[in-house]
């Protein structure tokens, strides 16, 4: 009797699915089970698909792929539909994949199982609660593993997975180091239990080692099966008291990177559905571990670059406090082009330009190379070394920046140094600080100005002369600006990320920073540095300008310096000084703003407006009627019961101003008239070279303790 006749007698049909041609071959019984005439037939895939319930046809794809990957039987239950979409029977399919290159054929049987009542499709086991629970579990597991940022987090997520119907009580993740099997992490065993498995040769007769060697999963449904297949290492597993084990390969981009073990204290048959769940979790686990490994490598590289490129401030420069912070952007390698540096300058020796150097001098440097990538970080490191070298040679600030600009132009003058927007450049602020006198000489290359917090809490943005960013042209001049830092005052320099992050522009960002500096007591610089960064990146920053703006849009570097007072901080006037050159009449607006900042707490608003108007008139007269620059000095002096503002504007011309009687339509000649009307006192003082015109305003009312 033929095999087909024997199978037909027990209501079992034969079928063959050719994946390459997309055709099915059915014997007579298989055709009958599919609701077709009982005769052998060859059909297209579409014709056969129309006979199956759509849900079951979608499910069979995963079962077949799993069987092809593991070279096991594909087993599933399928509902057969008639032309009107009604379920006429349920069949059980068992098939064996025959792989031929990239294609395969499935050869198997169809057998009718328990009859289903018409219309009972919704109550069949195929779409029961277990399957819905499995789908929900896989969605949750995929989301949790995708959100894990480190290997430790991935392992914690894997240990917390509760699989529907057959949750393992023991898990282990194995990796590969050369020709050795290693344990990345485990759960359900004590820490001491990993010893025998920690560094096992891949040639060992152990399931995880075989999985790594072959790339195929191993399912051991019973201790007897474990003992039969792996007798050498069975004693290692026996002491844990488990009843079933699954060892599944961890595959990423076609490469087996390790193995995942799920062990059960209850017997598990490892049905196709259960194997499908385990295989899917293993794929997600492998991808999560690969992502975590890359992220950890990037973080380690980032930290290494930061440690290499950022200076260690250390405890010890006598006479000053220094604090600094660097916050890279959130993307990529967490590195960028911002940097800061503190350089001890040669003391006592003469500079190459012939000027002597003080016994105690340091240089503060802060800068920002264009870009937030590895190239920007590399250029930043080179530029930082070059600046250190030029500073250590004893050059003045303007010469240091000129040489640095020529250096950066040289190393970026080519395709390798270009970004999408053209050649790379850098902004920079270089300050030379004399620790004995407090004088600070500043050279600026397209960078935000420094700010000073005075002893009474007043904060001034110090406008400084500047030149082009470094690296744009090979030869650039950088004028030097000098200011004096009194004991107890705090100097702040920063990159534009501190000001502009969070939807701010430079002006609104500066107002945010100024309020923080004013509200601080100026004592603990480390706390102040943390406060500045927290204001930009902390939760509170999202309640100000740009609540939806990315808080990791730019690198941030900030450097704070305060001179330590020798004893009690003496009461010093609130003072500002700036030079307005003939070629920079636009800086008159900066002078007006300096006055407003200096008098931010002045009691009389009308007097503040008068002071701003008189300063504007005095500086404008110098630029219009002389050939020299204007030097503005303004200070607020505290008396016993009130404050007095004194402003002087000096120039090098010996010609004294004189009072004029301008007509109604005259556009000038009212400067001295205004001062006589608005100031409490004013005058003109001849000097050895040039003259100084000054005025004073007395604040109305009593202000006891007015200078802090």
Secondary structure, 3 states (H helix, E strand, C coil): CCHHHHHHHCCEEEEEEECCCCEEEECHHHHHHCCCCCCCEEEEHHHHHCCECHHHHHHHHHHHHHHHHHCCEEEEEEEEECCCCCEEEEEEEEEEEEEECCEEEEEEEEEECCCCCCCCHHHCHHHCHHHHHHHHHHHHHHHHHHHCCCHHHHHHHHHHCCCCCCCCCEEEEEEEECCEEEEEEEECCCHHHHHHHCEEECCCCCHHHHHHHHCCCEEECCHHHHHHHCCCCHHHHHCCCCCEEEEEEEEECCEEEEEEEEEECCCCCCCHHHHHHHHHHHHHHHHHHHHHHHHHHHHHHHHHHHHHHCCCCCCCCCCEEEEEEEECCCCCCCCCCEEEEEEECCCCCECCCCCECCCCEEEEEEEEECCCCHHHHHHHHHHHHHHHHHHHCCCCHHHHHHHHHHHHHHHHCCHHHEECCEECCEEEEEEEEECCCCEEEEEEECCCCEEEECCCCCEEEECCCEECCECCCCCCCCCEEEEECCCCCEEEEECHHHHHCCCCCHHHHHHHHHHHHHHCCCCCHHHHHHHHHHHHHCHHHHHCCCCCCCCCCCCEEEEEEEECCCCCCCCCCEEEEEEECCCCCCHHHHHHHHHHHHCCCCCCHHHHHHHHHHHHHHHHHHHHHCCCCEEEEEEEEECCCCEEEEEEEEECCCCCCCCCCCCCCCCCCCHHHHHHHHCCEEEEEEECCEEEEEEEEECCCCCCCCCC
